[in-house]
Amino acid sequence: MKHFVLVAAVVAMGVVSSTNADTLASGSAAIDYDQTAWESLASGFGPTPVLTLSAFFDQSQVDARTMSQLLSDPAPATNYLGQGYAMYGSVVTNGVGQYAQPTTFVFTPSDLTNGTGVIGLGGATRFAVYGGAGGDLLYGDFTLQYSTNRFAYGGTGWYLKGNFPPAGAAFDPMNVNITESPGSFTITGDLGVSWEVANLLYGTPSDTLADVGNFSFTGFTAVPEPMTITLVACGAGLLWFGRKRLRLQRPG
């Protein structure tokens, strides 16, 4: 009977500790471009602006289109401010020419930078290259993620990876601020141009980490599943029952 009590206690403790890791149930991000700063990138090295906003598609609009349609469809919105990116769930089904990524981020509250996985964000911004003379370029279907590898590029670790080809780091949020409350957290920062965009797209290393706007993400954590709560209760109940049986079996 002593063994039974010990096993029940271990089961209960194991289930309780598993709830320390949180996952995201929902969330959304917002990008506000500073149009003047964005269009001044690569100034002095050729005709500017290099990229001019021609369309923005939110998550539902992206999900309904192929990449070729995103590059050709009339613009549903062309505002540099208030671009909203809804968070994808843990499962994403992509059609032809779609590059959405699922949210796999698992973390411990108050320790977000040691979390694992990514936060998938749906939305796409279409930019005209040299006013359309050079075609169009899509930024979007981002993943928000953290990696100490970004320190080598002057970043904070947090970065937005664009998943439209060619996939790669698009922005390194700078001056990052994280606020947490029970069940949610918010990450805000300046929208810094990534080393990859500055060096490989613009060819102007001096634009690395140039502040071209603001970024924010707010996520809400998942409520513990009823099964987890039930298992915790069962573990405690088994422990109590085992102790009661143990007391009843003691000699007079």
KEBADO-484294 format. One line per field, with one value per residue: y, x, z of N, C-alpha, C in turn; residue number from 1. Coordinates in Angstrom, 2 decimals, m for minus. Last residue first. Layout:
% residues N
nv	Y/...
nu	X/...
nw	Z/...
cav	Y/...
cau	X/...
caw	Z/...
cv	Y/...
cu	X/...
cw	Z/...
i	NUM/...
END
This chain:
% residues 252
nv	m2.63/m2.14/m0.52/m0.28/2.33/3.69/2.82/3.92/6.62/6.70/6.16/8.39/10.43/9.63/9.72/12.50/13.50/12.34/13.51/16.17/15.88/14.95/17.19/19.00/17.67/17.67/20.38/22.21/25.60/27.94/29.43/33.00/35.39/38.07/40.75/42.67/45.38/47.83/50.71/51.96/51.81/52.25/50.10/47.72/48.72/50.68/50.27/48.41/48.17/46.39/45.66/42.81/42.38/44.39/44.81/42.17/41.14/42.76/44.30/47.30/47.37/48.83/48.80/46.86/44.59/41.97/40.86/38.10/36.32/35.03/37.68/39.58/41.29/42.94/43.82/45.69/46.39/47.87/46.32/43.57/43.08/41.70/39.47/36.51/34.60/33.25/34.92/33.39/34.27/34.55/36.56/36.73/38.99/38.39/38.74/39.48/42.03/42.52/42.45/40.07/38.47/38.14/36.12/33.85/33.61/34.05/33.84/35.01/35.18/34.79/36.20/36.76/39.20/41.04/40.76/42.97/43.52/45.32/47.55/49.42/49.98/51.79/50.14/47.68/47.82/45.44/44.14/42.26/39.96/37.51/35.75/34.25/31.96/31.82/28.88/27.20/27.87/30.28/32.01/34.39/34.26/34.04/34.62/31.33/29.40/28.14/27.44/27.91/27.30/28.11/27.48/29.72/30.10/30.23/29.28/28.03/26.05/26.07/24.79/24.59/24.39/24.24/25.95/29.11/32.42/35.70/38.43/41.48/44.68/47.84/50.55/52.34/52.48/51.21/50.04/47.29/45.71/46.24/43.63/41.04/40.34/39.09/37.42/35.68/34.32/33.03/32.73/33.45/33.20/33.93/36.70/37.32/36.55/38.33/41.11/42.79/45.86/47.42/49.06/51.00/50.85/50.71/52.80/56.21/56.58/55.62/55.44/56.03/57.91/55.63/53.23/54.47/56.18/54.82/54.49/57.13/57.78/55.85/53.71/51.22/49.28/46.19/43.86/40.59/38.42/35.32/32.27/30.39/29.19/27.47/27.03/24.93/24.08/21.74/19.78/19.81/18.35/15.82/15.14/15.04/12.81/10.77/10.79/9.94/7.36/6.14/6.26/4.59/2.15/1.65/1.21/m1.21
nu	m4.69/m2.42/m3.63/m5.55/m6.41/m4.19/m4.36/m6.71/m5.94/m3.92/m5.42/m7.08/m5.22/m4.21/m6.48/m6.93/m4.71/m5.18/m7.62/m6.80/m5.08/m6.89/m8.53/m6.78/m6.35/m8.91/m9.41/m6.35/m5.82/m6.13/m3.33/m2.73/m2.48/m0.37/0.40/2.96/4.08/6.27/6.89/9.51/12.11/15.33/17.86/19.23/21.12/21.89/24.51/24.53/22.78/21.42/18.75/19.11/21.40/21.53/18.93/17.96/19.85/19.59/16.30/15.19/13.07/10.59/10.63/8.15/6.51/4.53/2.54/0.57/m1.68/m2.27/m1.47/0.85/3.78/5.61/8.63/10.17/13.04/14.70/13.65/13.00/14.24/12.78/13.26/14.99/13.35/12.55/12.07/8.92/7.45/8.11/10.15/10.54/11.35/12.92/14.79/17.48/18.07/20.86/23.35/23.93/24.43/21.96/20.66/21.17/19.29/16.00/12.50/9.86/7.14/6.82/4.59/3.33/5.60/6.06/6.63/7.09/7.01/8.81/10.26/8.32/7.01/8.50/10.64/8.39/5.71/4.77/2.27/2.07/m0.05/m0.73/m0.42/2.11/3.19/5.83/7.82/10.04/10.44/11.73/13.42/12.13/10.15/9.69/7.26/6.05/7.66/6.38/6.12/4.89/3.89/1.64/2.45/2.64/1.90/2.22/1.00/1.10/m1.71/m2.44/m1.80/m3.08/m1.83/m2.12/m2.11/m3.12/m1.86/m2.84/m3.15/m1.95/m2.69/m1.43/m1.35/m0.12/m0.08/m2.76/m4.23/m6.40/m6.93/m5.77/m6.25/m3.73/m1.02/0.16/m1.83/m1.84/0.54/m0.04/m3.62/m6.01/m7.14/m5.22/m5.23/m7.64/m7.18/m5.01/m5.00/m2.91/m2.15/m0.27/1.87/4.55/7.61/11.11/12.86/11.90/15.16/17.95/20.99/22.01/20.60/18.73/18.08/14.99/12.90/10.60/10.69/10.48/7.92/6.26/6.63/4.17/3.09/1.66/0.58/m0.77/m2.50/m3.93/m4.50/m3.20/0.06/1.16/3.44/4.48/3.30/1.93/3.60/3.32/0.91/1.71/3.55/2.00/0.35/2.28/3.34/1.11/0.74/3.12/2.77/0.54/1.61/3.56/2.00/0.83
nw	15.55/12.78/9.79/7.91/7.98/6.92/4.28/3.41/3.52/1.61/m0.68/m0.80/m1.24/m3.74/m5.32/m5.28/m6.61/m9.11/m9.79/m10.10/m12.29/m14.18/m14.49/m15.63/m18.05/m19.15/m19.70/m20.33/m19.45/m22.12/m23.75/m23.80/m26.30/m27.39/m29.41/m30.82/m32.86/m34.23/m36.28/m38.45/m39.22/m38.32/m39.46/m39.42/m42.16/m43.87/m44.48/m46.57/m49.20/m50.77/m50.59/m50.23/m48.69/m46.68/m45.69/m45.38/m43.52/m41.29/m41.22/m39.82/m36.98/m35.54/m31.99/m30.13/m27.86/m26.85/m24.20/m22.95/m20.71/m18.29/m16.25/m18.23/m19.34/m21.83/m23.22/m25.72/m27.64/m29.32/m32.45/m34.52/m37.51/m40.47/m42.09/m42.71/m45.35/m48.52/m51.50/m50.67/m47.57/m44.92/m42.91/m39.49/m37.16/m33.95/m30.97/m30.67/m31.22/m33.54/m34.67/m35.72/m33.56/m32.43/m33.73/m32.30/m30.39/m31.43/m31.74/m33.95/m35.98/m39.40/m41.87/m44.28/m45.86/m48.78/m52.22/m54.92/m58.51/m61.06/m61.65/m62.05/m59.76/m58.33/m57.55/m56.86/m54.67/m52.26/m50.29/m47.37/m45.76/m43.20/m40.16/m38.27/m35.82/m33.77/m32.99/m30.61/m27.09/m24.71/m23.58/m23.68/m21.68/m18.91/m17.87/m18.55/m20.94/m24.10/m27.49/m30.70/m33.10/m35.56/m39.05/m41.83/m45.32/m48.06/m51.27/m53.77/m53.17/m49.62/m46.40/m43.31/m40.03/m36.57/m34.44/m35.94/m36.64/m35.75/m38.06/m38.50/m39.85/m40.13/m39.31/m42.18/m44.89/m46.80/m48.79/m49.53/m51.69/m54.95/m57.37/m57.82/m58.14/m56.02/m55.17/m57.31/m56.86/m54.45/m54.15/m51.54/m49.08/m47.25/m47.59/m46.38/m43.76/m43.07/m45.45/m47.67/m49.22/m51.85/m52.36/m51.13/m52.79/m52.73/m53.33/m54.04/m55.54/m57.52/m55.53/m53.13/m51.79/m49.86/m48.75/m47.54/m47.67/m47.26/m44.46/m43.51/m44.51/m43.29/m40.90/m40.49/m38.04/m37.52/m35.10/m34.40/m32.14/m30.87/m29.03/m27.49/m26.94/m23.97/m21.23/m18.65/m16.30/m16.39/m15.49/m12.75/m12.49/m13.33/m11.32/m9.01/m9.60/m9.80/m7.20/m5.73/m6.71/m5.83/m3.03/m2.63/m3.45/m1.59/0.65/0.00
cav	m2.02/m2.96/m0.56/m1.57/1.30/3.89/2.51/2.46/6.15/6.97/5.25/7.07/10.47/9.78/8.43/11.59/13.87/12.05/12.07/15.83/16.41/14.09/15.94/19.30/17.94/16.40/19.72/21.31/24.19/27.51/28.45/31.61/34.92/36.68/40.36/41.39/44.86/46.47/50.08/51.87/52.16/52.24/51.39/48.13/47.66/50.63/51.32/47.95/49.33/46.58/47.04/43.38/41.53/44.00/45.94/43.10/40.48/42.75/43.22/46.58/47.54/47.91/49.54/47.32/45.78/42.32/41.75/38.91/37.04/34.63/36.30/39.51/40.07/43.06/42.71/45.72/45.51/48.48/46.89/44.57/42.82/42.78/40.74/37.56/35.05/33.33/34.10/33.27/34.26/33.20/36.52/36.05/38.60/38.83/38.64/38.07/41.74/42.45/43.63/41.09/38.70/39.07/37.48/34.06/34.36/33.28/34.34/34.00/35.89/34.10/36.22/35.43/38.72/40.85/40.49/42.14/43.63/44.28/46.34/49.13/48.94/52.23/51.31/47.95/48.00/46.66/44.15/43.61/40.21/38.82/35.80/35.44/32.19/32.34/30.17/27.28/27.17/29.47/30.62/34.22/34.08/33.53/35.40/32.74/29.52/28.98/26.92/28.53/26.17/28.57/27.28/28.84/30.33/29.94/29.83/29.38/26.37/25.73/25.73/23.89/25.25/23.49/24.94/28.08/31.11/34.53/37.49/40.10/43.65/46.55/49.64/52.22/52.12/52.07/50.54/48.34/45.94/46.42/45.01/41.48/40.98/39.99/38.49/36.59/35.10/34.08/32.18/33.76/32.98/32.52/35.92/37.65/35.88/36.88/40.52/41.76/45.04/46.67/49.04/50.18/51.67/49.98/51.50/55.03/56.19/56.24/55.18/54.94/58.25/56.96/53.21/53.43/56.79/55.20/53.33/56.34/58.57/55.92/55.14/51.70/50.65/46.90/45.06/41.55/39.21/36.50/33.28/30.05/30.31/27.59/27.59/25.37/25.25/22.93/19.91/20.46/19.75/16.55/15.22/16.05/14.14/11.09/11.13/11.26/8.35/6.26/6.94/6.00/2.73/1.88/2.36/0.00
cau	m5.48/m2.89/m2.69/m4.89/m7.35/m4.53/m3.17/m6.60/m7.02/m3.58/m4.36/m7.67/m6.03/m3.30/m5.83/m7.90/m4.90/m3.95/m7.55/m7.77/m4.56/m5.79/m9.09/m7.33/m5.23/m8.28/m10.12/m7.39/m5.49/m6.65/m4.41/m2.37/m3.27/m0.81/m0.24/2.24/3.57/5.72/6.63/8.14/11.14/13.99/17.20/18.55/20.88/20.47/24.22/24.75/23.22/22.85/19.08/18.05/21.15/22.72/19.80/17.29/19.64/20.87/17.25/15.48/14.42/10.74/10.82/9.49/6.52/5.89/2.66/1.79/m1.33/m2.97/m1.97/m0.20/3.02/4.76/7.71/9.58/11.92/14.12/14.64/12.45/14.69/12.91/12.86/14.71/14.48/12.28/13.02/10.26/7.34/8.13/9.17/10.99/10.25/12.91/13.48/17.10/17.73/19.48/23.00/23.51/25.54/22.89/20.43/21.96/20.49/17.23/13.65/10.64/7.85/6.90/5.74/3.23/4.50/6.53/5.75/7.72/6.46/7.90/11.01/9.22/6.44/7.22/10.85/9.82/6.13/5.51/2.86/2.20/0.96/m0.93/m0.92/1.28/2.82/4.46/7.57/9.05/10.81/10.69/13.83/13.26/9.77/10.93/8.40/5.81/7.38/7.22/5.90/5.62/4.42/2.22/1.68/3.33/1.58/3.40/0.75/1.62/m0.62/m2.71/m1.46/m3.13/m2.08/m2.22/m1.06/m3.12/m2.33/m2.01/m3.73/m1.57/m2.94/m1.49/m2.40/m0.38/1.17/m2.33/m2.89/m5.96/m8.03/m5.46/m6.41/m5.09/m1.74/1.00/m1.39/m2.97/0.41/0.97/m2.30/m5.29/m8.03/m5.60/m4.08/m7.46/m8.25/m4.86/m4.98/m3.92/m2.03/m1.42/0.81/3.39/6.45/9.86/13.04/11.97/14.32/16.62/20.19/22.66/21.97/18.86/18.98/16.02/14.23/10.90/10.71/11.68/9.09/6.39/6.90/5.36/2.90/2.83/0.31/0.33/m2.42/m3.07/m4.85/m4.50/m0.79/1.04/2.24/4.74/4.16/1.17/3.48/4.50/0.96/0.72/3.98/3.04/m0.23/1.40/4.20/1.69/m0.31/2.84/3.89/0.47/0.46/3.96/2.90/0.00
caw	16.61/13.91/10.90/8.00/8.39/8.34/5.07/3.48/4.36/3.01/m0.27/m0.62/m0.05/m2.61/m5.09/m4.70/m5.22/m8.38/m9.58/m9.06/m11.04/m13.75/m13.97/m14.31/m17.16/m18.82/m18.61/m20.79/m19.26/m20.82/m23.74/m23.57/m25.17/m27.43/m28.17/m30.83/m31.59/m34.25/m34.99/m37.94/m40.26/m37.73/m39.60/m38.19/m41.18/m43.52/m43.50/m45.19/m48.41/m51.02/m50.94/m51.07/m49.85/m47.44/m45.97/m46.29/m44.80/m42.02/m40.96/m41.07/m37.53/m36.67/m33.24/m30.48/m28.72/m27.27/m25.35/m22.98/m21.94/m19.50/m16.26/m17.23/m19.11/m20.66/m23.01/m24.39/m27.34/m28.11/m31.54/m33.60/m36.15/m39.49/m42.70/m41.73/m44.55/m47.09/m50.75/m51.26/m49.03/m45.48/m43.99/m40.69/m38.03/m35.35/m31.61/m30.59/m29.83/m33.11/m33.91/m36.68/m34.49/m31.78/m34.23/m33.52/m30.02/m31.58/m30.97/m33.25/m34.92/m38.12/m40.97/m43.69/m45.03/m47.41/m51.09/m53.90/m57.15/m60.61/m61.32/m63.17/m60.60/m58.88/m58.42/m56.94/m56.06/m52.57/m51.62/m47.92/m46.79/m43.81/m41.54/m38.46/m37.22/m33.79/m33.65/m31.67/m28.32/m25.33/m23.55/m24.58/m23.08/m19.49/m17.34/m18.22/m19.53/m23.25/m26.14/m29.60/m32.32/m34.29/m37.81/m40.89/m43.91/m47.24/m49.95/m53.64/m54.11/m51.00/m47.46/m44.59/m41.20/m37.83/m34.49/m34.91/m37.05/m35.48/m37.10/m38.81/m38.85/m40.84/m38.85/m40.75/m44.24/m45.71/m49.13/m48.61/m50.76/m53.55/m56.91/m57.49/m59.24/m56.79/m54.26/m57.13/m58.09/m54.47/m54.43/m52.77/m50.23/m47.30/m48.05/m47.80/m44.52/m43.08/m44.11/m47.55/m48.01/m51.36/m53.37/m50.81/m52.47/m52.54/m53.97/m53.17/m54.41/m57.44/m56.72/m53.85/m52.15/m50.44/m49.91/m47.53/m47.75/m48.64/m45.35/m43.22/m44.89/m44.74/m41.06/m41.19/m38.51/m38.03/m35.88/m34.48/m33.36/m30.81/m30.02/m28.04/m27.33/m25.41/m21.83/m20.01/m16.24/m16.73/m16.95/m13.31/m12.09/m14.10/m12.71/m9.13/m9.38/m10.93/m8.33/m5.48/m6.87/m7.26/m3.66/m2.25/m4.16/m2.98/0.63/0.00
cv	m0.82/m2.06/m1.40/m1.66/m0.04/2.77/2.65/2.07/4.64/6.45/5.44/6.08/9.07/9.74/8.49/10.23/12.91/12.35/11.69/14.34/16.01/14.57/15.04/18.03/18.19/16.60/18.41/20.64/23.28/26.04/28.15/30.73/33.42/36.31/38.94/41.15/43.53/46.13/48.72/51.21/52.02/52.72/51.27/49.54/48.24/49.52/51.34/48.99/48.91/47.80/47.22/44.79/42.07/43.26/45.56/44.23/41.43/42.18/43.39/45.52/46.70/48.17/48.53/48.16/46.17/43.53/42.06/39.75/37.71/35.36/36.00/38.09/40.28/41.80/42.97/44.60/45.65/47.71/47.59/45.01/43.88/42.25/41.91/38.87/36.15/33.76/34.32/34.63/34.16/33.11/35.17/36.08/37.98/38.30/39.10/37.83/40.26/42.11/43.63/42.38/39.79/39.43/38.50/35.48/34.56/34.15/33.42/34.64/34.84/34.99/35.13/35.23/37.25/40.25/40.35/41.99/42.64/44.56/45.21/47.86/48.58/51.23/51.70/49.04/48.39/46.67/45.50/43.51/41.66/39.06/37.21/35.56/33.32/32.68/30.54/28.70/27.31/28.80/29.70/32.81/33.80/33.29/34.92/33.37/30.99/28.87/27.64/27.96/26.65/27.36/27.87/28.70/29.29/30.22/29.35/30.06/27.82/26.07/25.20/24.90/24.37/24.46/24.10/27.08/30.16/33.27/36.27/39.18/42.25/45.43/48.35/51.17/51.86/51.57/51.45/48.76/47.04/46.60/45.11/42.95/41.54/40.77/39.52/37.73/36.07/34.93/33.34/32.94/33.18/32.20/34.46/36.90/36.14/36.18/39.00/41.18/44.08/46.03/48.26/50.25/50.76/50.94/50.71/53.74/56.81/55.71/55.84/54.58/57.18/57.29/54.57/53.44/55.76/55.88/53.72/55.16/57.79/56.68/55.33/53.22/51.09/48.28/45.69/42.75/40.20/37.26/34.46/31.02/29.81/28.73/27.54/25.82/25.80/24.19/21.16/20.66/20.46/18.02/16.01/16.22/15.22/12.48/11.51/11.70/9.75/7.33/7.16/6.79/4.22/2.55/2.69/1.25
cu	m4.91/m3.58/m3.27/m3.88/m6.65/m5.45/m3.47/m5.44/m6.96/m4.66/m3.99/m6.63/m6.59/m4.08/m4.90/m7.29/m5.87/m4.10/m6.31/m7.72/m5.48/m5.19/m8.00/m7.88/m5.73/m7.13/m9.48/m8.08/m6.65/m6.29/m4.83/m3.59/m3.02/m1.54/m0.76/1.67/2.89/5.18/5.98/8.06/9.70/12.98/15.76/17.98/20.36/20.14/22.75/24.40/23.37/23.41/20.55/18.44/20.06/22.40/20.94/18.22/18.98/20.67/18.54/16.55/14.62/12.09/11.09/9.49/7.96/5.80/4.13/1.79/0.03/m2.61/m2.76/m0.73/1.96/3.91/6.91/8.55/11.47/12.88/13.93/13.52/14.07/13.44/13.08/14.39/14.07/13.53/12.84/10.79/8.75/7.77/9.25/9.86/10.84/11.69/13.58/15.74/17.46/19.32/21.59/23.07/25.21/24.03/21.34/21.79/21.40/18.42/14.84/11.85/8.58/7.68/5.67/4.43/4.53/5.36/6.53/6.76/7.13/7.40/10.13/10.02/7.33/6.56/9.56/10.05/7.60/5.87/3.50/2.87/0.90/0.18/m1.20/0.87/1.83/4.13/6.10/8.84/9.69/11.21/12.74/13.83/10.96/10.73/9.73/7.01/7.14/6.80/6.87/5.16/5.10/2.62/2.40/2.50/2.27/3.16/1.83/1.29/m0.19/m1.50/m1.85/m2.91/m2.09/m2.58/m1.08/m2.00/m2.30/m2.67/m2.83/m2.12/m2.63/m1.59/m2.53/m1.46/0.97/m1.03/m2.33/m4.55/m7.69/m6.71/m6.25/m5.13/m3.10/0.23/m0.55/m2.62/m0.76/0.85/m1.30/m4.01/m7.33/m6.46/m4.48/m6.27/m8.10/m5.92/m4.98/m3.85/m3.20/m1.10/m0.41/2.34/5.26/8.74/11.74/12.16/12.93/15.83/18.84/21.88/22.67/20.33/19.10/16.79/15.35/12.25/11.15/11.81/10.38/7.64/7.21/5.43/4.20/2.38/1.62/m0.11/m1.27/m3.11/m3.90/m4.91/m2.10/0.07/2.32/3.44/4.46/2.02/2.71/4.37/2.14/0.75/3.01/3.47/0.81/0.86/3.37/2.55/0.23/1.80/3.63/1.55/0.35/2.85/3.33/0.86
cw	17.21/14.96/12.07/9.14/8.59/8.82/6.54/4.36/4.52/3.96/1.18/m0.12/0.25/m1.31/m3.88/m4.40/m4.54/m6.91/m8.79/m8.74/m9.90/m12.44/m13.44/m13.68/m15.75/m17.86/m18.19/m19.60/m19.64/m20.66/m22.31/m23.51/m25.01/m26.16/m28.32/m29.46/m31.82/m32.88/m35.17/m36.59/m39.77/m38.78/m39.10/m38.26/m39.88/m42.52/m43.10/m44.13/m46.95/m50.30/m51.33/m51.54/m50.77/m48.73/m46.91/m46.68/m45.81/m43.41/m41.77/m40.80/m38.78/m37.35/m34.36/m31.74/m29.02/m28.19/m25.59/m24.24/m21.82/m20.77/m17.53/m17.25/m18.05/m20.55/m21.73/m24.29/m25.89/m27.67/m30.38/m32.60/m35.25/m38.17/m41.75/m42.45/m43.58/m46.34/m49.25/m51.74/m49.61/m46.95/m44.68/m41.71/m39.29/m36.08/m33.07/m31.21/m29.60/m31.64/m33.37/m35.98/m35.51/m32.72/m33.55/m34.06/m31.22/m31.19/m31.19/m32.57/m34.11/m37.17/m39.91/m42.77/m44.74/m46.63/m49.79/m52.74/m56.21/m59.20/m60.82/m62.94/m61.77/m59.79/m59.14/m57.99/m56.06/m54.06/m51.88/m49.28/m47.26/m44.82/m42.02/m39.93/m37.36/m35.24/m33.52/m32.17/m29.35/m26.59/m24.08/m24.55/m23.99/m20.98/m17.90/m17.53/m19.22/m21.79/m25.21/m28.25/m31.05/m33.46/m36.60/m39.61/m43.03/m45.76/m48.99/m52.34/m53.91/m51.87/m48.83/m45.70/m42.45/m38.95/m35.76/m35.11/m35.86/m36.02/m36.95/m37.73/m39.34/m39.79/m39.62/m40.46/m42.75/m45.10/m48.04/m48.97/m49.76/m52.70/m55.40/m57.08/m58.87/m57.86/m55.00/m56.18/m58.00/m55.72/m54.42/m52.91/m51.56/m48.53/m48.23/m48.40/m46.02/m43.92/m44.22/m46.13/m47.96/m50.02/m52.91/m51.91/m52.22/m52.13/m53.90/m53.96/m54.61/m56.25/m56.57/m55.12/m52.95/m50.68/m50.57/m48.85/m47.70/m48.79/m46.75/m44.17/m44.68/m45.17/m42.54/m41.11/m39.18/m38.50/m36.29/m35.30/m33.25/m32.13/m29.88/m29.14/m27.93/m25.71/m23.35/m20.65/m17.63/m16.68/m17.33/m14.81/m12.74/m13.76/m13.55/m10.57/m9.56/m10.79/m9.54/m6.63/m6.69/m7.51/m5.14/m2.95/m3.87/m3.76/m0.79/0.00
i	252/251/250/249/248/247/246/245/244/243/242/241/240/239/238/237/236/235/234/233/232/231/230/229/228/227/226/225/224/223/222/221/220/219/218/217/216/215/214/213/212/211/210/209/208/207/206/205/204/203/202/201/200/199/198/197/196/195/194/193/192/191/190/189/188/187/186/185/184/183/182/181/180/179/178/177/176/175/174/173/172/171/170/169/168/167/166/165/164/163/162/161/160/159/158/157/156/155/154/153/152/151/150/149/148/147/146/145/144/143/142/141/140/139/138/137/136/135/134/133/132/131/130/129/128/127/126/125/124/123/122/121/120/119/118/117/116/115/114/113/112/111/110/109/108/107/106/105/104/103/102/101/100/99/98/97/96/95/94/93/92/91/90/89/88/87/86/85/84/83/82/81/80/79/78/77/76/75/74/73/72/71/70/69/68/67/66/65/64/63/62/61/60/59/58/57/56/55/54/53/52/51/50/49/48/47/46/45/44/43/42/41/40/39/38/37/36/35/34/33/32/31/30/29/28/27/26/25/24/23/22/21/20/19/18/17/16/15/14/13/12/11/10/9/8/7/6/5/4/3/2/1
END
